[in-house]
Amino acid sequence: MIRIVIAEDQRMMLGALGSLLNLEEDMEVVGKASNGEEAISLVKKLQPDICMMDIEMPEKSGLEAAEELQNYDCKVIILTTFARSGYFQRAIKAGVKGYLLKDSPSEELAGSIRTVMTGRRVYAPELMDDVYSEENPLTEREKAVLGLVADGKNTKEIADELRIKTGTVRNYISQILDKLEVKNRIEAITQSKEKGWFK
């Protein structure tokens, strides 16, 4: 019997997934979580074979939970509406064994779980084209500046922390906006998060 924990913050979806998988003769849903934090504690407690998780959940995202569960003997499958290459790349780095989209046919779900149980990986075909196409164009220094901007630091605080002049910080920020083809700092942060370039 394949023992499964499901983590999904939408209750109806959580219930539907549980019912669907319990119909399979070789599967049993042993736990349901509504956020990443709960998913981690259920995996530690119940030691399931599979943990199937959404990405965008409260307290801890599915990706953060997957990163934390890397050393556990539980195969993580991400089931999400987001076909974003950044999320996908981060999921691969976290050792996720499957990355499926919610609009896939339901019969594919059970098949994918069985495939993952044999030691193979299952990734949504839509994502495979993007996987390595989007590399982060920023230099290490530009990444550091953007990271500090994301932490809410102003130009002077960034300059102090990196021991550079405020004019240099402004130059870096304008280079970042040019490279990412965005209008302002907030768009730069949002885009970098969506592409999985920083946590």
Phi, psi and omega in degrees: 000130178273118182266129189233138169249134178246135175238119184202129185276349176269114188302318182297317179296319180299314179296316182296316179298316180300312181297316182300313183286328178292343177288338180285134185296332185257015183230147177217126176276113185263346180200149177230134181235151179253003174203171184296325180297313178298320181301316180298313183292326177294320179296317180296321184282315189264343181047059179286169176281324187229140168238116182258122188229146168283168177269302187275098179225158179289166177066304172216135177286165177300326180290319178296319179296318179299318179298322181286335184267007184304327184269005179262153182275062182219128182274127181263131173241127176269131176235110189217166173271350188264111176266058182261130184297327180295316177299317183297315180298319179293323179297318179297316178299329181278003177079021180294135185270341179213146177220105186241154179260145185295339180272010174289153178299142186299328181293338178290333184299307180298319179298320180294321179298316180297320179298314180298323179295336178278359178099359178267168179252152179228117179235141178302130184302328181301334185273335188297329180293326187275340198316304186253012184281334186249092176269150178291121184280354186279147175285169180301320181294318179295322177298319180296317179297313182296324177299319179289324175299316181296332177282359177090012182278145178271176185304315182294317180296322178295315180302315180297315184294322182266001181055048176229171181282155179298326178298322179294320178299315180299320177299314179301316182296320180291327175294319179299313181297320178297311184297321182273355180055050178234165186270331185211176184298320183296317177297322180297317180294314181301312182297317181297322179292316181297324181274000177075021183281336165212160189282000000 
